[in-house]
Amino acid sequence: MGNKKYNLCALGEAMVEFNQTDPGKPLYLQGFGGDTSNAAIAAARAGASCAYLTRLGDDTFADSLRNLWEKECVYTGGIEADPTAPTGIYFVTHTPSGHAFTYRRAGSAASMMTPSWLDGKPRQIIEQSLWLHLSGISLAISQSACETAFAAMGIAKAAGTMISLDSNLRLKLWSIEHARQHIISAMKECDLFLPSLDDMSLLTGLSDPDAVLDWSHAQGARRIVLKLGAQGAYISDPEAGMRKRVPGYRVEAVDATGAGDCFCGNLLARLAANDELLSAVHYANAAASIAVQDWGAVSCLPSPGAVRQRLQNVTS
């Protein structure tokens, strides 16, 4: 890791989750979410040293999130409390066609982050991290948050911190045109682009994975791991001369709410541990296949022992 203190820092919005575990009934399991927070926790459980950068309200939801990160060994010294704005919450409902999200995040403390907020501790954490991880949601929650995300990427590039970007397209937050513009700008800055095929099909109108990879490289993305859901992932690294599909796992999925975040966090943790990209993707695939077999975005994130057991079962 050289002179870097953290393997990974992630920037975005963390929220409290209410997940409808019995479809059609008013019963909700309280958990936690926020894509980049989920990824940081997944990486920490995989053994990486992690920090999280966000703003929270001054409320009991914020206290719960801080307790969560402390329990998961994710450093919180770069998090700011805002007594005038709330911590975001969201609800997950499930139907035969998949899960759906309902957000209560307008005017949240995180959405009010600005580039000047980065001055001081957040800047130091970015500079001291091997990876900075962001997502399309980090860019989408407000114009000032988008500006903050790009400012954070600028700090990272100047400090030799690598940048990863998960597309995580949420069209309830912004228009497709706005999303396309900013995600293209961000993918040009990142060292590793981690989109899903579903997101990219909406952004590009393309459904063929090879066409999506070609389009992304043409827009300036360098290394790409395209997430294919239950079908696994597709790596494209032109500098290494590699384009390779990594198959997924056949499992009975219960809740795929945080599967992509689990994938990203575990992938980055293994890259920070000096795994080759192909090996890291195999590991992340196995981790995500475990995560979808339980409820919630955080409680289901697996331990390294569980992931290695799944990998061993496949190879033995």
N, C-alpha and C positions, 0 to 999 in steps of 0.2 A: 504493500500500500504506500510505500515511499514515506513521505513526510505528512501524509494526510491522516487526520485524527479519526474521521468517520468514513466508513465504506459508502454510505448513502445518506443524503438528505433529500427530503421530498417537500414540495411546496404545493399548497392547494387549500381546499376547504374540508374540514372534518365535520361530521354531523352525527347526531343520535338517530338511530334507526328503530322503526317500529315495523316488524315483519309479521304479516298475516299468515300464521302457520296452519290455520284451519280454514281453507278457502271458503268464502261465503259467510263466515261467522266473525263477529266483532272481537276476535281474540288476537292480540298482537304481542309478539315476543320482542322485548326491548333489547337492542344491541347497539352496535356502532358501525358507522360507515364513512364514506368519503374516500374516493378512489386512491388518492395518493397516500392518505393515512393508512388505508388497508395494505397498500404495497409496502410501506415502511415497516408495518408490524409483521407482515409476511417475511420480509428480509431479516428482521431482527430474530424472528423465530428460527430462521434458517442459519443463524449464527453471525449475521453481519452487525457491525456497529452502526447505529442509525440515529438520525435526528429528524425532527419534523418542524416545518415552518408554516405558521398560520396565525390568524387572529381569532379570538373567541369572545363571546359575551361574558359578562360578569354574572353568571347564573349557575344553577345546579347542573345543567347539561355540560357546561364547561368544566365543572369540577369532576364530573364523571369521566370526561375525555382525558383530563390530566391524570386521573387515577389509572385509567387504562394504559396510557403511554408509560407511566412510571412502572406499572406491573410488567409491561412488555419490554422494558429496558430501551425505550426510545427517548432520546434526549429532548427536553422541552424548553431549553434555555432561550430559544429564539421565538417563543410564542408570546404574543401580546394580548392582554385583556382590554376589552372596550366596554366601559360601563353604560354606553349609550346605544349599543346594538346587540341583538340576540345571537346566540349560537343556533345554527341551522338544524332542522330536523327533517326527516323524510319517512314516507310510508312505502312498504313493498306489498303489493297484492299479487296473487298467483291465479292464472287461468290455464286451461289446456294449451293455449298458444304461447305461454311463457309468463315471465314476470313483468310487472309494470311498476313504475316509480311515481309517487306524488310528493312534491317537494314543498317545504315551507322554509325557504331560504332567502326570499327577497329582503334586501336591506340587512343581511347578516353581517356580523363583524368581519368575517373573512372577505366578503364581497367589497368591503371598504378598504382593503389593503391598497397602498400606494407605493411607488418606487422609493419614496423617502423613508418608508417603514423599514426597508432593507438595511439602511445605514446602521452601523453598530453590530449587534450580535448576529442577526441573520446573515449579514455579509461575511462575517468571520466564519460562520458555520459552512456557508457555501464554499468559501475559499479553502476550508479545511477538509472538504469531502472529496472522495474519489469520484462519486457520481452525484449529479443533481437530477432528480426525477420530477417531471411535470406531466400534465395531461391536458386534453382538450377542455376539460372542465376547469382547470386552473386558468385557462384563457377566457372562458365563457361567462363566468359568474358576474363580471362587470367589466366596463372599459378600463377602470383603474387597476383591476386585478390582472387584466391582459397586459397592460403596460408594466406592471410589477413582474409578471412572469418573464417578459422579454428582458427587463432590466436584470433579473436574476440570471438569465442565460448569458447576458453580457459579462456579469461578474464571474460566472463559471468559466467562460472561455478565457478570460484574462488570467485566471488562476490555474489553468490547466486541469480544471474539473470537467469530467466528461458529462454529457447531457443525454438523458433518455426521455422520450416523449411517447406517451400512450394516447392514441387518438381520442378515445372515450367521447364520442359524439353524442351530445344531448340537445336535440333540436327544440326542446322546450325552453332552452336558455338563449338560443340565438338562431338567426336564419341560416339556411344552408349556404348562401352566398358569403355571409360573414364568416361562418365556420371554415369554409374552403380557403378563403383568403388568409386567415390567421394560422390555420394548421399548416398550409403550404409554407408560410413564412417561418414557422417554428421548426418544421421538419428540416429545413435548410441549415438550421443552427445545431441540430442534435447529432450526436455520434451514433445513436441507436434509436430507430423509429420502431414503435411497437403498436401498430394499428391492428384492428380486427377487420376481417373480411366484410362483415355486416356494415361497419362504419364506412369503409372505403367504397363499398358498392353505392352507398348513398352519396358520398362525396364526388365520386367519379362517374357513376353510371355504368361501371364495369363490374362484371360478376366473375370473370375468370381470374383466378389468383395470379397467374403469370402476367396477365395484362395489368393487374393492379400493381404488382411489383415494378413492372416496366414504367408505368405512369409515375409511381412514387420516386423512382430513381431520376426520371426526367425532370421532376420538380426540384431535385437537389438532395433527396434523402440518400445517405450513404449506406450504412448497414441497416437491414430491415429484418424483423421477425414478424411475419403476418400471422395473427392468431386466427385459427380456423374452427374454434369451438371444439366440439366433440371429435372433429377430424384431425386435431393436433395443431401443428404450426408449420410454416414454410419460411425457411431461412434464405435470404439473398444477401450475399457479401461479395460484390464484384471484385474488390481488391484481393480477396482470397480465392477468387475463381470458384465460389461455391453458390449453388442454388439447390436446396435440398428440402424435401418434405420430411417432417418428423411425425409419425402417426400418433394419434391420441389413444385413449383407453376406453374400452367398453365398460361403462359403469351405469348404475341406475341413479340418474341425477335427481336430487331432491330440490335443490335451490342453487341456481347458478349466479346469484347476485354478485358475488365478489370473485368469481373464478378468474377473470382477466387480471384483476389486481393481484391475486395470489400468484398467477403466472409471472407477472412483471417483477414482483418483489423477490421471488425465488430465483428468477433468472439473473437479476442484478446481484443478488447475494453470491451466486456461484461465479459470476464473472469477477466480482471483487475478490473471490478466493482463488483467482487465476485459472479457472476452468476455461477451456476452449468454448467458443459459442455453441457448437453442436452439442457438446456434453451438457452445457448449461440449459439448453432448450429441452433436452431429454428430461433433465431433473425438474424443470418448471412444468412440463407436461404432466409428469407424475404427481406433482404437488397439486396442480389444479384439478386433476381427476379425483383426488381425495376431498378437496374443498367443496365440490358440488354435491357431496353425499350427505350434507347436513345443512341445517338452517343458518342463515345469517352471513354477514360479510367478514366477521372477525373470528367468532367462536370456532368456525370450521377450519381455520388456517392450520395446516399440519406441522408437525415437528419433523426435524431432519430424519429421526429414526423411522417414522412412518413412511416418509418419501423413499428412503433407501430400501425399506422392506418391499415397497411396491416395485421399485426398479429391479430388485433382486428376484422377485417372483416372475417378472417378465423374462429376465435373462437366464434364469435357472432351468 
